[in-house]
Amino acid sequence: MAKEKKGEGFHSAAGLIRYFDAEEKTSLKIPPWFVAAMSIATIVIVAAVHIIWPLTPT
């Protein structure tokens, strides 16, 4: 069996934490209410288009 290296997981976890901390500061932030509002708007638009132009069976 392969020997396990002790302490290796902590260093890799610390690198990931630093990466995500740096990424969080520069990333685009979209509020949850905006995502919900866009989802509802998309549903309304699709329903309206379906009512205006119904699909006809071929």
PDB file of N, CA, C and O in Angstrom:
ATOM      1  N   MET A   1       0.831  -1.181   0.000  1.00  0.00           N
ATOM      2  CA  MET A   1       0.000   0.000   0.000  1.00  0.00           C
ATOM      3  C   MET A   1       0.875   1.244   0.000  1.00  0.00           C
ATOM      4  O   MET A   1       1.994   1.241   0.513  1.00  0.00           O
ATOM      5  N   ALA A   2       0.353   2.275  -0.571  1.00  0.00           N
ATOM      6  CA  ALA A   2       1.084   3.529  -0.617  1.00  0.00           C
ATOM      7  C   ALA A   2       1.031   4.212   0.741  1.00  0.00           C
ATOM      8  O   ALA A   2       0.031   4.145   1.456  1.00  0.00           O
ATOM      9  N   LYS A   3       2.129   4.867   1.072  1.00  0.00           N
ATOM     10  CA  LYS A   3       2.168   5.606   2.331  1.00  0.00           C
ATOM     11  C   LYS A   3       1.424   6.920   2.175  1.00  0.00           C
ATOM     12  O   LYS A   3       1.499   7.576   1.136  1.00  0.00           O
ATOM     13  N   GLU A   4       0.712   7.288   3.213  1.00  0.00           N
ATOM     14  CA  GLU A   4      -0.011   8.556   3.181  1.00  0.00           C
ATOM     15  C   GLU A   4       0.897   9.657   3.714  1.00  0.00           C
ATOM     16  O   GLU A   4       1.587   9.471   4.716  1.00  0.00           O
ATOM     17  N   LYS A   5       0.892  10.787   3.048  1.00  0.00           N
ATOM     18  CA  LYS A   5       1.686  11.921   3.514  1.00  0.00           C
ATOM     19  C   LYS A   5       0.821  12.756   4.436  1.00  0.00           C
ATOM     20  O   LYS A   5      -0.268  13.189   4.057  1.00  0.00           O
ATOM     21  N   LYS A   6       1.299  12.977   5.629  1.00  0.00           N
ATOM     22  CA  LYS A   6       0.533  13.757   6.592  1.00  0.00           C
ATOM     23  C   LYS A   6       0.812  15.234   6.384  1.00  0.00           C
ATOM     24  O   LYS A   6       1.947  15.627   6.114  1.00  0.00           O
ATOM     25  N   GLY A   7      -0.231  16.056   6.513  1.00  0.00           N
ATOM     26  CA  GLY A   7      -0.064  17.499   6.393  1.00  0.00           C
ATOM     27  C   GLY A   7      -0.225  18.022   4.978  1.00  0.00           C
ATOM     28  O   GLY A   7      -0.270  19.236   4.777  1.00  0.00           O
ATOM     29  N   GLU A   8      -0.312  17.142   3.995  1.00  0.00           N
ATOM     30  CA  GLU A   8      -0.417  17.601   2.612  1.00  0.00           C
ATOM     31  C   GLU A   8      -1.770  18.243   2.331  1.00  0.00           C
ATOM     32  O   GLU A   8      -1.840  19.201   1.561  1.00  0.00           O
ATOM     33  N   GLY A   9      -2.821  17.752   2.922  1.00  0.00           N
ATOM     34  CA  GLY A   9      -4.162  18.275   2.694  1.00  0.00           C
ATOM     35  C   GLY A   9      -4.327  19.706   3.160  1.00  0.00           C
ATOM     36  O   GLY A   9      -5.060  20.479   2.543  1.00  0.00           O
ATOM     37  N   PHE A  10      -3.660  20.064   4.232  1.00  0.00           N
ATOM     38  CA  PHE A  10      -3.791  21.421   4.759  1.00  0.00           C
ATOM     39  C   PHE A  10      -3.226  22.446   3.786  1.00  0.00           C
ATOM     40  O   PHE A  10      -3.824  23.504   3.588  1.00  0.00           O
ATOM     41  N   HIS A  11      -2.087  22.150   3.178  1.00  0.00           N
ATOM     42  CA  HIS A  11      -1.483  23.101   2.248  1.00  0.00           C
ATOM     43  C   HIS A  11      -2.333  23.286   1.000  1.00  0.00           C
ATOM     44  O   HIS A  11      -2.482  24.407   0.514  1.00  0.00           O
ATOM     45  N   SER A  12      -2.888  22.211   0.483  1.00  0.00           N
ATOM     46  CA  SER A  12      -3.729  22.345  -0.703  1.00  0.00           C
ATOM     47  C   SER A  12      -5.030  23.059  -0.367  1.00  0.00           C
ATOM     48  O   SER A  12      -5.542  23.824  -1.183  1.00  0.00           O
ATOM     49  N   ALA A  13      -5.567  22.821   0.814  1.00  0.00           N
ATOM     50  CA  ALA A  13      -6.791  23.514   1.229  1.00  0.00           C
ATOM     51  C   ALA A  13      -6.525  24.998   1.417  1.00  0.00           C
ATOM     52  O   ALA A  13      -7.368  25.828   1.075  1.00  0.00           O
ATOM     53  N   ALA A  14      -5.374  25.337   1.951  1.00  0.00           N
ATOM     54  CA  ALA A  14      -5.036  26.746   2.146  1.00  0.00           C
ATOM     55  C   ALA A  14      -4.920  27.452   0.795  1.00  0.00           C
ATOM     56  O   ALA A  14      -5.310  28.614   0.678  1.00  0.00           O
ATOM     57  N   GLY A  15      -4.402  26.786  -0.205  1.00  0.00           N
ATOM     58  CA  GLY A  15      -4.304  27.373  -1.537  1.00  0.00           C
ATOM     59  C   GLY A  15      -5.670  27.614  -2.142  1.00  0.00           C
ATOM     60  O   GLY A  15      -5.898  28.640  -2.782  1.00  0.00           O
ATOM     61  N   LEU A  16      -6.586  26.667  -1.941  1.00  0.00           N
ATOM     62  CA  LEU A  16      -7.942  26.842  -2.454  1.00  0.00           C
ATOM     63  C   LEU A  16      -8.652  27.988  -1.754  1.00  0.00           C
ATOM     64  O   LEU A  16      -9.375  28.755  -2.390  1.00  0.00           O
ATOM     65  N   ILE A  17      -8.450  28.105  -0.456  1.00  0.00           N
ATOM     66  CA  ILE A  17      -9.081  29.198   0.279  1.00  0.00           C
ATOM     67  C   ILE A  17      -8.569  30.539  -0.229  1.00  0.00           C
ATOM     68  O   ILE A  17      -9.353  31.470  -0.412  1.00  0.00           O
ATOM     69  N   ARG A  18      -7.270  30.649  -0.458  1.00  0.00           N
ATOM     70  CA  ARG A  18      -6.708  31.898  -0.994  1.00  0.00           C
ATOM     71  C   ARG A  18      -7.259  32.180  -2.383  1.00  0.00           C
ATOM     72  O   ARG A  18      -7.551  33.332  -2.703  1.00  0.00           O
ATOM     73  N   TYR A  19      -7.408  31.149  -3.221  1.00  0.00           N
ATOM     74  CA  TYR A  19      -7.930  31.330  -4.569  1.00  0.00           C
ATOM     75  C   TYR A  19      -9.362  31.843  -4.525  1.00  0.00           C
ATOM     76  O   TYR A  19      -9.694  32.802  -5.220  1.00  0.00           O
ATOM     77  N   PHE A  20     -10.212  31.221  -3.721  1.00  0.00           N
ATOM     78  CA  PHE A  20     -11.605  31.630  -3.678  1.00  0.00           C
ATOM     79  C   PHE A  20     -11.784  32.981  -3.010  1.00  0.00           C
ATOM     80  O   PHE A  20     -12.701  33.719  -3.372  1.00  0.00           O
ATOM     81  N   ASP A  21     -10.941  33.332  -2.049  1.00  0.00           N
ATOM     82  CA  ASP A  21     -11.004  34.670  -1.451  1.00  0.00           C
ATOM     83  C   ASP A  21     -10.658  35.731  -2.482  1.00  0.00           C
ATOM     84  O   ASP A  21     -11.318  36.768  -2.547  1.00  0.00           O
ATOM     85  N   ALA A  22      -9.638  35.488  -3.283  1.00  0.00           N
ATOM     86  CA  ALA A  22      -9.250  36.446  -4.313  1.00  0.00           C
ATOM     87  C   ALA A  22     -10.304  36.524  -5.403  1.00  0.00           C
ATOM     88  O   ALA A  22     -10.591  37.608  -5.911  1.00  0.00           O
ATOM     89  N   GLU A  23     -10.878  35.400  -5.764  1.00  0.00           N
ATOM     90  CA  GLU A  23     -11.900  35.356  -6.806  1.00  0.00           C
ATOM     91  C   GLU A  23     -13.163  36.082  -6.358  1.00  0.00           C
ATOM     92  O   GLU A  23     -13.829  36.732  -7.164  1.00  0.00           O
ATOM     93  N   GLU A  24     -13.488  35.972  -5.089  1.00  0.00           N
ATOM     94  CA  GLU A  24     -14.718  36.568  -4.579  1.00  0.00           C
ATOM     95  C   GLU A  24     -14.687  38.092  -4.665  1.00  0.00           C
ATOM     96  O   GLU A  24     -15.730  38.713  -4.872  1.00  0.00           O
ATOM     97  N   LYS A  25     -13.536  38.694  -4.513  1.00  0.00           N
ATOM     98  CA  LYS A  25     -13.430  40.156  -4.530  1.00  0.00           C
ATOM     99  C   LYS A  25     -13.595  40.722  -5.940  1.00  0.00           C
ATOM    100  O   LYS A  25     -14.094  41.837  -6.096  1.00  0.00           O
ATOM    101  N   THR A  26     -13.192  39.987  -6.955  1.00  0.00           N
ATOM    102  CA  THR A  26     -13.217  40.506  -8.318  1.00  0.00           C
ATOM    103  C   THR A  26     -14.376  39.965  -9.149  1.00  0.00           C
ATOM    104  O   THR A  26     -14.569  40.396 -10.286  1.00  0.00           O
ATOM    105  N   SER A  27     -15.141  39.039  -8.609  1.00  0.00           N
ATOM    106  CA  SER A  27     -16.193  38.410  -9.407  1.00  0.00           C
ATOM    107  C   SER A  27     -17.438  39.298  -9.489  1.00  0.00           C
ATOM    108  O   SER A  27     -17.660  40.174  -8.653  1.00  0.00           O
ATOM    109  N   LEU A  28     -18.228  39.041 -10.512  1.00  0.00           N
ATOM    110  CA  LEU A  28     -19.483  39.742 -10.711  1.00  0.00           C
ATOM    111  C   LEU A  28     -20.496  39.249  -9.691  1.00  0.00           C
ATOM    112  O   LEU A  28     -20.689  38.043  -9.538  1.00  0.00           O
ATOM    113  N   LYS A  29     -21.133  40.161  -9.003  1.00  0.00           N
ATOM    114  CA  LYS A  29     -22.102  39.784  -7.983  1.00  0.00           C
ATOM    115  C   LYS A  29     -23.508  40.056  -8.504  1.00  0.00           C
ATOM    116  O   LYS A  29     -23.842  41.192  -8.840  1.00  0.00           O
ATOM    117  N   ILE A  30     -24.332  39.012  -8.569  1.00  0.00           N
ATOM    118  CA  ILE A  30     -25.716  39.128  -9.007  1.00  0.00           C
ATOM    119  C   ILE A  30     -26.598  38.823  -7.800  1.00  0.00           C
ATOM    120  O   ILE A  30     -26.517  37.738  -7.225  1.00  0.00           O
ATOM    121  N   PRO A  31     -27.438  39.779  -7.418  1.00  0.00           N
ATOM    122  CA  PRO A  31     -28.293  39.532  -6.255  1.00  0.00           C
ATOM    123  C   PRO A  31     -29.334  38.448  -6.538  1.00  0.00           C
ATOM    124  O   PRO A  31     -29.795  38.307  -7.670  1.00  0.00           O
ATOM    125  N   PRO A  32     -29.699  37.689  -5.516  1.00  0.00           N
ATOM    126  CA  PRO A  32     -30.678  36.603  -5.709  1.00  0.00           C
ATOM    127  C   PRO A  32     -32.028  37.099  -6.213  1.00  0.00           C
ATOM    128  O   PRO A  32     -32.680  36.393  -6.982  1.00  0.00           O
ATOM    129  N   TRP A  33     -32.464  38.271  -5.813  1.00  0.00           N
ATOM    130  CA  TRP A  33     -33.764  38.783  -6.267  1.00  0.00           C
ATOM    131  C   TRP A  33     -33.739  39.040  -7.772  1.00  0.00           C
ATOM    132  O   TRP A  33     -34.770  38.908  -8.431  1.00  0.00           O
ATOM    133  N   PHE A  34     -32.582  39.404  -8.327  1.00  0.00           N
ATOM    134  CA  PHE A  34     -32.474  39.642  -9.769  1.00  0.00           C
ATOM    135  C   PHE A  34     -32.639  38.327 -10.535  1.00  0.00           C
ATOM    136  O   PHE A  34     -33.304  38.290 -11.570  1.00  0.00           O
ATOM    137  N   VAL A  35     -32.045  37.268 -10.035  1.00  0.00           N
ATOM    138  CA  VAL A  35     -32.176  35.953 -10.678  1.00  0.00           C
ATOM    139  C   VAL A  35     -33.634  35.498 -10.646  1.00  0.00           C
ATOM    140  O   VAL A  35     -34.151  34.982 -11.638  1.00  0.00           O
ATOM    141  N   ALA A  36     -34.294  35.691  -9.505  1.00  0.00           N
ATOM    142  CA  ALA A  36     -35.706  35.308  -9.391  1.00  0.00           C
ATOM    143  C   ALA A  36     -36.573  36.151 -10.320  1.00  0.00           C
ATOM    144  O   ALA A  36     -37.475  35.622 -10.971  1.00  0.00           O
ATOM    145  N   ALA A  37     -36.311  37.460 -10.390  1.00  0.00           N
ATOM    146  CA  ALA A  37     -37.098  38.343 -11.257  1.00  0.00           C
ATOM    147  C   ALA A  37     -36.898  37.989 -12.729  1.00  0.00           C
ATOM    148  O   ALA A  37     -37.857  38.008 -13.501  1.00  0.00           O
ATOM    149  N   MET A  38     -35.681  37.671 -13.124  1.00  0.00           N
ATOM    150  CA  MET A  38     -35.434  37.300 -14.525  1.00  0.00           C
ATOM    151  C   MET A  38     -36.093  35.967 -14.859  1.00  0.00           C
ATOM    152  O   MET A  38     -36.566  35.780 -15.980  1.00  0.00           O
ATOM    153  N   SER A  39     -36.133  35.048 -13.915  1.00  0.00           N
ATOM    154  CA  SER A  39     -36.807  33.766 -14.147  1.00  0.00           C
ATOM    155  C   SER A  39     -38.305  33.967 -14.349  1.00  0.00           C
ATOM    156  O   SER A  39     -38.903  33.392 -15.258  1.00  0.00           O
ATOM    157  N   ILE A  40     -38.901  34.786 -13.496  1.00  0.00           N
ATOM    158  CA  ILE A  40     -40.340  35.066 -13.622  1.00  0.00           C
ATOM    159  C   ILE A  40     -40.622  35.804 -14.930  1.00  0.00           C
ATOM    160  O   ILE A  40     -41.605  35.504 -15.608  1.00  0.00           O
ATOM    161  N   ALA A  41     -39.774  36.760 -15.291  1.00  0.00           N
ATOM    162  CA  ALA A  41     -39.972  37.495 -16.539  1.00  0.00           C
ATOM    163  C   ALA A  41     -39.873  36.559 -17.746  1.00  0.00           C
ATOM    164  O   ALA A  41     -40.640  36.694 -18.699  1.00  0.00           O
ATOM    165  N   THR A  42     -38.948  35.629 -17.709  1.00  0.00           N
ATOM    166  CA  THR A  42     -38.809  34.676 -18.813  1.00  0.00           C
ATOM    167  C   THR A  42     -40.049  33.788 -18.920  1.00  0.00           C
ATOM    168  O   THR A  42     -40.525  33.516 -20.023  1.00  0.00           O
ATOM    169  N   ILE A  43     -40.563  33.345 -17.801  1.00  0.00           N
ATOM    170  CA  ILE A  43     -41.788  32.521 -17.807  1.00  0.00           C
ATOM    171  C   ILE A  43     -42.952  33.300 -18.391  1.00  0.00           C
ATOM    172  O   ILE A  43     -43.714  32.767 -19.197  1.00  0.00           O
ATOM    173  N   VAL A  44     -43.097  34.557 -17.993  1.00  0.00           N
ATOM    174  CA  VAL A  44     -44.196  35.390 -18.503  1.00  0.00           C
ATOM    175  C   VAL A  44     -44.059  35.603 -20.001  1.00  0.00           C
ATOM    176  O   VAL A  44     -45.049  35.525 -20.728  1.00  0.00           O
ATOM    177  N   ILE A  45     -42.855  35.869 -20.472  1.00  0.00           N
ATOM    178  CA  ILE A  45     -42.637  36.101 -21.908  1.00  0.00           C
ATOM    179  C   ILE A  45     -42.938  34.842 -22.717  1.00  0.00           C
ATOM    180  O   ILE A  45     -43.591  34.913 -23.757  1.00  0.00           O
ATOM    181  N   VAL A  46     -42.465  33.696 -22.244  1.00  0.00           N
ATOM    182  CA  VAL A  46     -42.712  32.441 -22.968  1.00  0.00           C
ATOM    183  C   VAL A  46     -44.201  32.120 -22.987  1.00  0.00           C
ATOM    184  O   VAL A  46     -44.725  31.681 -24.010  1.00  0.00           O
ATOM    185  N   ALA A  47     -44.888  32.332 -21.866  1.00  0.00           N
ATOM    186  CA  ALA A  47     -46.331  32.077 -21.822  1.00  0.00           C
ATOM    187  C   ALA A  47     -47.082  33.020 -22.754  1.00  0.00           C
ATOM    188  O   ALA A  47     -48.019  32.596 -23.431  1.00  0.00           O
ATOM    189  N   ALA A  48     -46.688  34.294 -22.803  1.00  0.00           N
ATOM    190  CA  ALA A  48     -47.346  35.263 -23.679  1.00  0.00           C
ATOM    191  C   ALA A  48     -47.136  34.903 -25.144  1.00  0.00           C
ATOM    192  O   ALA A  48     -48.066  34.987 -25.945  1.00  0.00           O
ATOM    193  N   VAL A  49     -45.938  34.509 -25.491  1.00  0.00           N
ATOM    194  CA  VAL A  49     -45.663  34.117 -26.891  1.00  0.00           C
ATOM    195  C   VAL A  49     -46.468  32.873 -27.246  1.00  0.00           C
ATOM    196  O   VAL A  49     -46.972  32.761 -28.364  1.00  0.00           O
ATOM    197  N   HIS A  50     -46.591  31.950 -26.320  1.00  0.00           N
ATOM    198  CA  HIS A  50     -47.369  30.734 -26.580  1.00  0.00           C
ATOM    199  C   HIS A  50     -48.856  31.064 -26.782  1.00  0.00           C
ATOM    200  O   HIS A  50     -49.525  30.428 -27.596  1.00  0.00           O
ATOM    201  N   ILE A  51     -49.365  32.042 -26.056  1.00  0.00           N
ATOM    202  CA  ILE A  51     -50.766  32.436 -26.211  1.00  0.00           C
ATOM    203  C   ILE A  51     -50.975  33.194 -27.526  1.00  0.00           C
ATOM    204  O   ILE A  51     -51.976  32.988 -28.212  1.00  0.00           O
ATOM    205  N   ILE A  52     -50.030  34.066 -27.873  1.00  0.00           N
ATOM    206  CA  ILE A  52     -50.167  34.881 -29.094  1.00  0.00           C
ATOM    207  C   ILE A  52     -49.986  34.008 -30.342  1.00  0.00           C
ATOM    208  O   ILE A  52     -50.775  34.097 -31.283  1.00  0.00           O
ATOM    209  N   TRP A  53     -48.959  33.174 -30.346  1.00  0.00           N
ATOM    210  CA  TRP A  53     -48.686  32.305 -31.483  1.00  0.00           C
ATOM    211  C   TRP A  53     -48.747  30.847 -31.046  1.00  0.00           C
ATOM    212  O   TRP A  53     -47.710  30.238 -30.785  1.00  0.00           O
ATOM    213  N   PRO A  54     -49.948  30.279 -30.963  1.00  0.00           N
ATOM    214  CA  PRO A  54     -50.032  28.882 -30.526  1.00  0.00           C
ATOM    215  C   PRO A  54     -49.442  27.941 -31.561  1.00  0.00           C
ATOM    216  O   PRO A  54     -49.452  28.227 -32.759  1.00  0.00           O
ATOM    217  N   LEU A  55     -48.933  26.826 -31.088  1.00  0.00           N
ATOM    218  CA  LEU A  55     -48.399  25.838 -31.990  1.00  0.00           C
ATOM    219  C   LEU A  55     -49.535  25.113 -32.708  1.00  0.00           C
ATOM    220  O   LEU A  55     -50.504  24.685 -32.081  1.00  0.00           O
ATOM    221  N   THR A  56     -49.409  24.984 -34.001  1.00  0.00           N
ATOM    222  CA  THR A  56     -50.425  24.260 -34.761  1.00  0.00           C
ATOM    223  C   THR A  56     -49.915  22.866 -35.101  1.00  0.00           C
ATOM    224  O   THR A  56     -48.775  22.713 -35.540  1.00  0.00           O
ATOM    225  N   PRO A  57     -50.737  21.861 -34.905  1.00  0.00           N
ATOM    226  CA  PRO A  57     -50.269  20.496 -35.243  1.00  0.00           C
ATOM    227  C   PRO A  57     -50.115  20.361 -36.754  1.00  0.00           C
ATOM    228  O   PRO A  57     -50.904  20.906 -37.526  1.00  0.00           O
ATOM    229  N   THR A  58     -49.100  19.634 -37.152  1.00  0.00           N
ATOM    230  CA  THR A  58     -48.843  19.455 -38.584  1.00  0.00           C
ATOM    231  C   THR A  58     -49.288  18.105 -39.056  1.00  0.00           C
ATOM    232  O   THR A  58     -49.147  17.785 -40.236  1.00  0.00           O
TER     233      THR A  58
END
